[in-house]
Amino acid sequence: MSVDVVRRSLTLHGRRISYLTLAAEIAGPLIVLIHGSGVSARYWVEQLRGLAPPGHAVALDLPGHGQSDDALDPSAEHYADVVGDFVEALGVGPAIAVGHSLGGAVALALAARRTAVVRGLVLLSACARLPATETPAQWLLPFLPGPLRKALFFMTAKRLLFAPCASAGAIGLGMQELRACRPQTLARDIAIARRMDLTEPARTLRLPTLILCGSRDQVTPPELSRELNALVAGSRLVVIEGAGHMALIEAPAVVNREIAAFADAVTSASRVAGHRLVVDRRAVLSPPRRLLARLRALFATS
């Protein structure tokens, strides 16, 4: 199987949405990877390769990020609708939506607004709402890139986003992504994160949900993941020891293993549910209809 990652695009409502996937055709459930603030699909490369199998992973550039056209109305809800349209355009849903950081909020909004396109959620380094009190995440807000503040912004971002033990490769990829982001896009993403409140959608969610967070995350600390775990009924929380906010590139093997196991479980549950539905439908057939169904099955296998 080829592990080459290729870039493709499609047009939604007259605007280009760029995405990454493997060149090879992959069987299994669709896994949509949704990036966070100030980055793009490129930092999902370890998941694109590591999740095939059990699934067919695609990582899209949200509007205004990477190689996608700019957003018309940037908000978590708008991003969620774009992801929903993207899944429908691919025609292989419903999807397991995996969101990191702000992408986790987008995945939550997607599940609340477009229930038919989502079969499961993985929320990585995410939260329903940032605390109103001052947190390390909010230290980023005054340091938006500018002529005199850019160096301070990137120095602060590096310190907050990564655990002290993060590899040079992980830090290099993450910082390269941040530096490549359009300044206006990063500013809008931070504003979206400040005002979002997905507490109610999280509380009413009834989907298989896995929550992952790094034990050394300073942007969305484990306490926020525990709050999210308490909000989402039936969700499971896994804390990745030693990882920071960028766990997907700091500890890709652990993240991939957890997502793969979750995808397998969701797919198996869907198969069982489908089998039960078939059995239930047969059970309510009248005797003549049951006889007709048996005759059809007999001829179909002959």
C-alpha positions as CSV (number, residue, x, y, z in Angstrom):
1,M,0.0,0.0,0.0
2,S,1.3,3.5,-0.9
3,V,1.8,5.9,2.0
4,D,2.3,8.9,-0.3
5,V,0.2,11.9,0.9
6,V,-1.4,13.8,-2.0
7,R,-3.2,17.2,-2.1
8,R,-6.6,17.4,-3.7
9,S,-9.3,20.0,-3.7
10,L,-13.0,20.4,-4.3
11,T,-15.3,23.4,-4.7
12,L,-18.0,24.2,-2.1
13,H,-20.4,27.1,-2.8
14,G,-17.9,28.6,-5.3
15,R,-14.9,28.4,-2.9
16,R,-11.9,26.0,-3.0
17,I,-11.4,23.6,-0.1
18,S,-8.0,21.9,-0.2
19,Y,-7.3,18.6,1.6
20,L,-4.7,15.9,2.1
21,T,-5.2,12.2,1.8
22,L,-3.3,9.1,0.8
23,A,-2.8,8.4,-2.9
24,A,-3.9,4.8,-2.4
25,E,-7.6,3.9,-2.1
26,I,-8.2,2.9,1.5
27,A,-11.1,0.8,2.8
28,G,-12.8,1.5,6.1
29,P,-14.7,4.4,7.7
30,L,-14.0,8.0,6.7
31,I,-11.9,9.8,9.3
32,V,-12.0,13.6,8.9
33,L,-9.1,15.4,10.6
34,I,-9.9,19.0,11.6
35,H,-6.9,21.2,12.5
36,G,-6.7,23.9,15.1
37,S,-5.9,27.6,15.2
38,G,-3.2,29.1,13.0
39,V,-2.2,25.8,11.3
40,S,-3.4,23.6,8.4
41,A,-3.9,20.0,7.3
42,R,-0.2,19.5,7.0
43,Y,0.4,18.8,10.6
44,W,-1.9,15.7,10.4
45,V,0.6,13.9,8.2
46,E,1.5,11.2,10.9
47,Q,-2.3,10.5,11.3
48,L,-2.9,10.3,7.5
49,R,-0.3,7.6,7.3
50,G,-0.9,5.9,10.6
51,L,-4.6,5.5,10.4
52,A,-4.7,3.5,7.2
53,P,-6.0,1.0,8.1
54,P,-8.4,1.0,9.9
55,G,-9.9,4.0,8.1
56,H,-9.7,6.4,5.2
57,A,-8.3,9.6,6.7
58,V,-8.6,13.0,5.1
59,A,-7.3,16.3,6.5
60,L,-8.8,19.5,5.2
61,D,-7.6,23.0,5.3
62,L,-10.4,25.0,6.9
63,P,-11.4,28.2,5.1
64,G,-8.6,30.8,5.2
65,H,-6.0,28.2,6.2
66,G,-3.4,26.4,4.1
67,Q,-4.5,26.3,0.5
68,S,-8.2,26.8,1.0
69,D,-10.0,30.0,0.0
70,D,-10.7,32.6,2.6
71,A,-13.7,32.3,5.0
72,L,-16.8,34.3,4.2
73,D,-18.1,34.3,7.8
74,P,-15.4,32.9,10.1
75,S,-16.8,31.2,13.2
76,A,-16.8,27.7,14.7
77,E,-20.3,27.2,13.3
78,H,-19.3,28.3,9.8
79,Y,-16.2,26.0,9.9
80,A,-18.5,23.2,11.1
81,D,-20.9,23.7,8.2
82,V,-18.0,23.7,5.7
83,V,-16.8,20.4,7.2
84,G,-20.3,19.0,6.9
85,D,-20.6,20.0,3.3
86,F,-17.1,18.5,2.7
87,V,-18.1,15.1,4.1
88,E,-21.3,15.1,2.0
89,A,-19.3,16.1,-1.2
90,L,-16.9,13.2,-0.6
91,G,-19.9,10.9,-0.6
92,V,-18.4,8.3,1.7
93,G,-19.8,9.4,5.1
94,P,-20.9,9.4,7.8
95,A,-17.5,10.2,9.2
96,I,-15.5,9.9,12.4
97,A,-14.6,13.6,13.1
98,V,-11.3,14.1,14.8
99,G,-10.7,17.7,15.9
100,H,-7.6,19.2,17.6
101,S,-7.8,22.4,19.7
102,L,-10.2,24.8,17.9
103,G,-10.8,21.9,15.5
104,G,-12.3,20.0,18.5
105,A,-14.8,22.8,18.9
106,V,-15.6,22.6,15.2
107,A,-16.1,18.9,15.5
108,L,-18.5,19.4,18.4
109,A,-20.4,22.1,16.5
110,L,-20.5,19.7,13.5
111,A,-22.0,16.9,15.6
112,A,-24.7,19.3,16.9
113,R,-25.6,20.9,13.6
114,R,-25.1,18.0,11.1
115,T,-26.0,14.8,12.9
116,A,-26.3,12.7,9.7
117,V,-22.7,13.2,8.7
118,V,-21.0,12.2,12.0
119,R,-20.8,8.7,13.5
120,G,-18.2,9.4,16.2
121,L,-16.0,12.1,17.7
122,V,-12.4,12.3,18.8
123,L,-11.7,15.6,20.7
124,L,-8.0,16.2,21.1
125,S,-6.6,19.0,23.3
126,A,-10.1,20.6,23.2
127,C,-12.7,22.2,25.4
128,A,-16.3,23.4,25.2
129,R,-15.4,26.8,26.5
130,L,-12.2,28.6,27.6
131,P,-12.3,29.9,31.2
132,A,-13.1,33.5,31.7
133,T,-10.2,33.8,34.2
134,E,-6.7,34.3,32.9
135,T,-5.1,31.1,31.6
136,P,-1.9,30.4,29.7
137,A,-4.0,30.2,26.5
138,Q,-5.0,33.8,26.9
139,W,-1.3,34.9,27.1
140,L,-1.3,34.4,23.4
141,L,-4.0,36.9,22.7
142,P,-2.0,40.1,23.3
143,F,0.9,38.8,21.1
144,L,-0.7,38.8,17.7
145,P,2.0,39.0,15.0
146,G,3.1,42.6,14.2
147,P,6.3,44.4,13.3
148,L,7.5,44.7,17.0
149,R,5.7,41.7,18.6
150,K,6.2,38.8,16.1
151,A,9.3,37.4,17.8
152,L,7.7,37.6,21.2
153,F,4.5,35.9,19.9
154,F,6.4,32.9,18.4
155,M,8.6,32.6,21.5
156,T,5.5,32.5,23.7
157,A,3.7,30.2,21.4
158,K,6.6,27.7,21.4
159,R,6.7,27.7,25.2
160,L,3.0,27.2,25.6
161,L,2.2,24.7,22.8
162,F,4.9,22.1,23.4
163,A,5.9,20.0,26.4
164,P,9.5,20.4,27.5
165,C,10.3,16.9,26.2
166,A,8.8,17.5,22.7
167,S,11.1,16.5,19.8
168,A,12.9,19.0,17.6
169,G,11.0,17.6,14.6
170,A,7.6,18.2,16.3
171,I,8.5,21.7,17.4
172,G,9.8,22.5,13.9
173,L,6.7,21.4,12.1
174,G,4.3,23.2,14.5
175,M,6.2,26.4,14.4
176,Q,6.6,26.2,10.6
177,E,2.8,25.9,10.4
178,L,2.2,28.9,12.7
179,R,4.6,31.1,10.7
180,A,2.9,30.1,7.4
181,C,-0.5,31.1,8.6
182,R,-2.1,34.3,7.3
183,P,-2.0,36.9,10.2
184,Q,-5.6,37.8,9.8
185,T,-6.6,34.1,9.9
186,L,-4.7,33.6,13.2
187,A,-6.3,36.7,14.7
188,R,-9.8,35.5,13.7
189,D,-9.1,32.0,15.1
190,I,-8.1,33.4,18.5
191,A,-11.2,35.6,18.5
192,I,-13.4,32.6,17.8
193,A,-11.7,30.6,20.6
194,R,-12.3,33.4,23.0
195,R,-16.0,33.7,22.4
196,M,-17.0,30.1,21.7
197,D,-19.3,28.3,24.2
198,L,-20.3,24.8,23.2
199,T,-21.3,23.7,26.7
200,E,-24.9,23.0,25.7
201,P,-24.1,21.1,22.5
202,A,-21.6,19.0,24.5
203,R,-24.2,18.3,27.2
204,T,-26.8,17.1,24.6
205,L,-24.3,15.0,22.5
206,R,-25.2,11.4,22.1
207,L,-22.4,10.0,20.0
208,P,-19.5,7.7,20.7
209,T,-16.8,10.2,21.9
210,L,-13.1,9.8,22.7
211,I,-11.4,12.7,24.5
212,L,-7.6,12.9,24.4
213,C,-5.3,15.4,26.1
214,G,-1.6,15.8,27.0
215,S,-0.7,15.8,30.7
216,R,1.6,18.8,30.1
217,D,-0.9,20.8,28.0
218,Q,-0.8,24.4,29.0
219,V,-3.3,25.8,26.5
220,T,-6.2,23.4,27.2
221,P,-5.1,21.8,30.5
222,P,-6.3,18.3,31.5
223,E,-8.9,19.9,33.8
224,L,-10.7,21.2,30.8
225,S,-10.7,17.8,29.2
226,R,-12.1,16.3,32.4
227,E,-14.9,19.0,32.3
228,L,-15.6,18.0,28.7
229,N,-15.6,14.3,29.7
230,A,-18.2,15.1,32.4
231,L,-20.4,17.0,29.9
232,V,-20.4,14.4,27.1
233,A,-22.4,11.4,28.2
234,G,-20.6,8.1,27.7
235,S,-17.4,9.7,26.6
236,R,-14.0,8.2,27.4
237,L,-11.0,10.3,28.5
238,V,-7.4,9.3,27.8
239,V,-4.5,11.5,29.2
240,I,-1.3,11.2,27.2
241,E,1.5,11.3,29.7
242,G,4.2,13.8,29.0
243,A,2.6,15.4,25.9
244,G,1.7,19.0,25.5
245,H,-1.0,20.8,23.5
246,M,0.4,19.5,20.2
247,A,0.0,15.9,21.2
248,L,-0.8,14.8,17.6
249,I,2.8,15.6,16.6
250,E,4.5,15.2,20.0
251,A,3.1,11.6,20.6
252,P,1.7,10.5,17.2
253,A,2.0,6.8,17.9
254,V,-0.1,7.0,21.0
255,V,-2.7,9.3,19.3
256,N,-2.9,7.0,16.3
257,R,-3.3,3.9,18.4
258,E,-6.2,5.5,20.4
259,I,-7.9,6.8,17.3
260,A,-7.6,3.5,15.5
261,A,-9.0,1.5,18.4
262,F,-11.9,4.0,18.7
263,A,-12.6,3.8,14.9
264,D,-12.6,0.0,15.1
265,A,-15.0,0.1,18.0
266,V,-17.4,2.5,16.3
267,T,-17.3,0.5,13.1
268,S,-18.0,-2.8,14.9
269,A,-20.9,-1.2,16.8
270,S,-22.4,0.1,13.5
271,R,-22.2,-3.4,12.0
272,V,-23.9,-4.9,15.1
273,A,-26.6,-2.2,15.0
274,G,-27.2,-2.8,11.3
275,H,-27.5,-6.6,11.9
276,R,-30.0,-6.0,14.7
277,L,-32.0,-3.7,12.5
278,V,-32.3,-6.4,9.8
279,V,-33.3,-9.0,12.4
280,D,-35.9,-6.7,13.9
281,R,-37.4,-6.0,10.4
282,R,-37.6,-9.7,9.8
283,A,-39.3,-10.3,13.1
284,V,-42.2,-8.0,12.4
285,L,-43.0,-9.6,9.0
286,S,-46.2,-11.5,8.7
287,P,-45.9,-15.3,8.1
288,P,-46.6,-15.0,4.3
289,R,-44.0,-12.2,4.1
290,R,-41.5,-14.2,6.0
291,L,-42.0,-17.1,3.5
292,L,-41.6,-14.7,0.6
293,A,-38.4,-13.3,2.2
294,R,-37.0,-16.8,2.5
295,L,-37.8,-17.6,-1.1
296,R,-36.0,-14.5,-2.2
297,A,-33.0,-15.3,-0.1
298,L,-33.0,-18.8,-1.5
299,F,-33.0,-17.6,-5.2
300,A,-30.5,-14.9,-4.4
301,T,-28.0,-17.6,-3.3
302,S,-28.7,-20.1,-5.9
